[in-house]
């Protein structure tokens, strides 16, 4: 099977496990925003934000090193046992240290939700580690099933805790934790991980190798946290948790977009790592990156065009202030996609230091811009800061990849066309006119077909060829 077909197959498998539950979560937004006040929703989002900050700090991102190491050693059974055993024992000890530190600090923190910061962090850590082990072993089907079970169980628990028991914010936090626990249990059973775990298989030298790869990723992960989450902390601290609730609800649309990209990125990162030394890798990367950028840009513009109709349906009127933020968030996410497509090359080359350094600089830019504008521009400060930071990182990484490895050439005609269409759709978005909204959707659809016509033709011919063979 060639690289393109393998990439398509792996993406399709992961999509089945992810997209359905993500869509269900998205369509439950009316439930969440109608039951929870902006303050409660903002509080849940803030705690989840802190959980995502602590994950890489506690684990040193060792799960990423496990994934990368297992890719290179899938045929070496004994070495796989060493890798998995070493990682699990390391993470177990790190979690114990984290919990001890938490118990010392907790009495000095006056917050009713503080203990979820302990339980949820540990649950997310082990679920994430198991997921990366599944990916590293090449078992994308089980990875997809585990992701599906995690999301589905979280949704079910949310419905039960919010509607039946009326637990409010506590219910959402418990549901998130239980979803991760179920995910971790599934992987232990389905992958028979107990066969890969042995105290004798723990290797100190191997742990040092794993950490040498993963530790440079910690500042990168924190930088991504700054991009995705520090804005919410700043908003909560300066504008209040109610504003953060509004911002969080509005960001769900760009989150769905990035989730769709991340599904592709999982198989994309693996594919680049496996084939980075191929003789035609430069041509393959240029072709695929341009194709994917066309697809995800068209998707982003389509989402913006549909928002004037979708937002009032999905979001309660008390959250309406977030409406104007959505297009800016989506634009920032387009640059995020560019960053992700290029980052796979760094991962394949095992150059985690380059990932970290560029991320840190951009994260600092994000914080500075947000703090500089927040007292003047309210919620706009956070969305504008993200666009500035993501665009800076994408431009620099394109330059850095060219200098260190080879040039990634993005079609200039595509860039020019996209800017024109984006401006038109944005003008329509803020026009407050229903007829124009429909015109905007038509423009977005035509644009999507034109820039993706080669891919659509290829898919159509492939389906036609297969139907004739049958």
C-alpha positions, 0 to 999 in steps of 0.5 A: 500500500502506497503512502497516500493510501496508508495515510487515507486509511489511517485517517479514516480509521481514526475519524470513525472513532473521533468525529461522531462523538465530537459532533455529539459533544458539539450538538450538546452545546445548547444543553450545556449553555442552557443548564450552566450559567456563564460563571459555572461554564467558565469555572469548568473551562478554567479547571480543565485549562489548568489540567491541560497545563499540568499534564506535560509538567507531571509526565515530562511528555514521556508519552510522546517519546513512547509513541516515537520510540515504538514506531522504530521498534514495532518488530522488536518484541523484547524492546517494546516490553522495555519501552512500555514498562519503563514509561509506565513505571516512570509515569506512576512514580511521577503521579505519586510525586504530583499527588504528594505535592498537591496534598501539601498545597491543597489546604492553602487553596480555597476552592470547592473544585480543587480536588478535581485538579488531582483526580482529573490530572491523573486520569488524563495522564494514564489515558493519554499514555495508553493512547500513545502506546496504541498508536506507537504499536500501530493499532489505530483501530483500537486507538479509535475505539478507545477515543470513541469510548472516552468521548461517548462515556463522557457525554453520557455521564454529562447528561446523567449528572447534569439533567438527572442529578443536577450536579452542575459544574461538579457533574461535568468535572466528574464526567470528564474524569470518568471518561478518561478512566474508562478509556485507560481501562479499555486500552489495558484490556484490549492491548493486553498491556499487562503482558508488556509490563514487568519490573525487570523490564524497567531500564534506567538508560532507556528512561534517559533516552525517552526523557532526552526526546520528551523533555524539550517537548515540555516547554513546547506543550506549555507554549501550546497551553499558552496559545490555547488556554492562557487567554482564558486564565487572563480573561478570568483574572481581568474580565471575570469567569463569566466572560471566560464562559462566553469566550469558551462557548464561542471557541467550541466552533474553532475547537471542532475545526482543530479536532478535525485537523488533529484527526488527520494530524495523528496519521500524518505525523506517523506517516512522515516519521516512517517515510522521512528518509524516502528519496522523494520525501520532499515532493511528497511533503510539498504535494500533501501539505498544499492539498491539506492546506486547501482542504482545511482552508476551505473548511474554515471559510465554510464554517465562518460562512455558516456561523450567522445561522448556526451560532444562534441555534447552538448557543444560548442568548446569554452567550451572544457576546462571543459571536463576533469572536468566532471568525477571528478564532477560525483564522487563527486556527488556519495558521495553527493547521500550517504549524501542525503540518510543518511540525511533523517534519521536526518530529520525524527528524527528532528535532524537538528542541526546534519545536520548543524554541519556536513555540516559546517565542510565539507563546510569549508574543501571545501573552504580551499582545493579550495583556497589552490589548485586554483593557481596551479591546475586551475579548477581542484581545485574546482572539487577536493575540492568537492570530498574531502568535500562530501566524508568527510561528507558521511563518518562522517554521516555514523559514526554519524548515527551508534553512535546515532541511528543504523548502515547503512551497505554498501556492501563491495563487491559492494564497491570493484567492483565499485572501479575497474570498475570506475578506468577502465572507467576513464582510458578509458575516458582520453585515447582519443581513440574512440574504447576504448570509446565504450568499456567503455560504454559496461563495464558500461552497464555490470556493471549496469546489474550485480549489479542491477540484483536483482532489475531488476529481481523483476521489470520484475517479477512484470510486468510479473505478472501484464500482466498475471492478465490483 
